[in-house]
Amino acid sequence: MFRCAACGAFNRVREPRPSGNPECGRCHRVLDLSGAPQEVDGEALDRAVVSSPVPILLDLWAPWCAPCRAAAPILDAVGKAQAGRLLVLKLNTDQNPRTASALRVQGIPTFVVFSGGREVARRSGVLPRPDLERWVSGAIAAQGGAGATA
């Protein structure tokens, strides 16, 4: 499953992936199948959490935060490795302070795993990629969800 960055719709893409550039079924824009993290605002995050058929890893960050910048390539690698099985979203806490407050964020970077429409795990601080992947997989497995695997 892939989320259209333009309209937020979730699209099933068959395996093996078709040649060419698959388009979103709703807005007909080209889908990004790379799994790269997608920026969201509070409203788009709420819609994704409620409707995502795959687990979500949310990165709460800010541009001035050095650890957040250090985490960015790790999240990019995790998202690309789990493309279609895990959705990696990024929420800029400076631009979305109400959402950050509603999520009770006390420090950044903070990572939250959502599955089945609810939060299943949370942690703050940068982790090496293997540790982050184990943490995400463990959080999903502990609540009985399918999706991401390390």
FENQUI-V753450 format. One record per helix or strand. SS is the DSSP state (H for helix, E for strand). FROM is the first residue (numbers start at 1). TO is the last residue. Records with the same first field share a line. If there is no record, write none. Layout:
# FENQUI-V753450
SS->FROM-TO  FROM-TO
This chain:
# FENQUI-V753450
E->2-3  10-11  23-23  30-30  38-39  55-61  86-92  110-115  118-124
H->42-51  66-81  97-102  129-142
